[in-house]
């Protein structure tokens, strides 16, 4: 299945949506908290509204969480 990639700036993202940073290959996802902050593992971080990001769809978020769960289970 072909996944469409959604590049935009942080300001265009809706509160609660998940994203990754454009051009970074590290497999982390983040969630927009409000116009100025995002969350990474429950920690709030400030961000510039014009920062280029890649919006993730629900399929990508679910796949990430599934991989993270499998990694956690394999560690213990």
N, C-alpha and C positions, 0 to 999 in steps of 0.2 A: 504494500500500500504506500502510495506517495504522500508524504506529509508536506503541507504547504508551510513555508517559513514566513513569519510575520516580523519584519524589522520595523522599528519605530523608535520614538524617543520616550523616555520615562514619563513625561508629562501626558502623553497620549494614552498610556495604560490606565485601566480602571482599577480602583481600589479593590484589593483581594485577588487580582490576577497574578499568575505566576510568570516568571521570566528568567532568562539567563542573559549574561552580558555578551554583546555582539563581539565576535572575534576571539573569545576565550573558549578554549576547548575543555576546560575543567568541568566535569559533570556535576555541577551544582545548580540548584534552582533557588529562586528567591521569590518573595511575595510582597507586592506593594501594600504598604500600610496606609499611607496618605500621600499628599502632594510632595512631601519632602523626605519621606523615610521608607525604607524597605526592611524586611526581616530576613535574617539568615540564622537558622537554628534558634529562633526565639530571641535573637539579639537585634535591636534596632540599629540601623546604620543610615546616616544621612546621604542623600544623593542629589546631584544637580538635575533639574528638570529636563535639561537638554541632552542628558546622557543617552547614548544609543544602546538600545537593548533589543532582545529577541523575545517576543511574546510566545509563550508555550501553550499548546492546546491541552485539553484534559487527558488525551491519550499519552502525551509525552510526560505529563506529571505523574500519571498512574504507573507508567513504565519505570520512571526514576524511583518512585516510592517502593515498587516491587523489588528493584535491584538493591536498594538500600536495605530493605527488610531481609533479603537473602544474604547479603553481606554480613548483616548483624547476626543472623542465625548461624552462619558459618564460623563466625568469630567465637561463639560461645557454645 
